[in-house]
């Protein structure tokens, strides 16, 4: 029985990046061997165990055979006769198909180190074509490392899209990979890769990526914008019905879709903010729910500034208007009202006056 560090930990160490987690592959063992040594089983689809001291994951070497459509249509075989090279061969990219022995020796049967140096994303074997999630993973790794996709891998990805493989992906998995790609240092590269193979049209047909959108995504990454802001930037030019369709199809979380939807609904008001009076500024704040959700409003303004190369001049006025409106004591207004029906109008008048004073 032998154990090897595999995958991302080896790749990142060769790139000089910090290694947070290490995954291990065990060759020559059975589940009974693992439990006898104190490992705790945690795998549902294949044998994975937690080390009794380090809590790192140890998976039995395995192979996979395609048995149905989609990314779950596989039969897994894990047994002592599966070799390390068998296990590495089923992986997606050569840069993820390297291993190290316990004493640190590199095992690289598919040229992953060479491809790291060449900054190339290349599939390990034709088994790549059996799992459509790997199309998304290639796009995500392009967004992380800004590597190019090998021509033969790009051709295989196009063939997979043409065969309808991406239609079998469940929305939750698509969102998971797209969200991770958006959060990477080069999110515009994810669009490049997905568009080149035809997957973007299948997954998000509403998007019409161009140089301006790619530049906006690059600015979002440079600003270290959070995911909700990056998604709002990605969808900034969509009409509300299109945005609703994209968010629903991808099962985007509420906290992500809300910033994008608020941007969509308030886009014109935000662009006119420089020329509006106190009442109109307050109406914009109310429509954006800024008084109740100031953090989301801050994300909205960040998305506008990133998307618009020349950010609307009125955004600073909106920020001052919000700060002024927040100083109004709603409790005191409510206490002085003749009836509860009078409170909203009195509160609006007080906030308008505060905004007007702040902008003089």
Order of alpha helices (4+ residues) and beta strands (2+ residues): beta-alpha-beta-alpha-beta-beta-beta-beta-beta-alpha-beta-beta-alpha-beta-alpha-beta-alpha-alpha-alpha-alpha-alpha-alpha-alpha-alpha-alpha-alpha-alpha-alpha-alpha
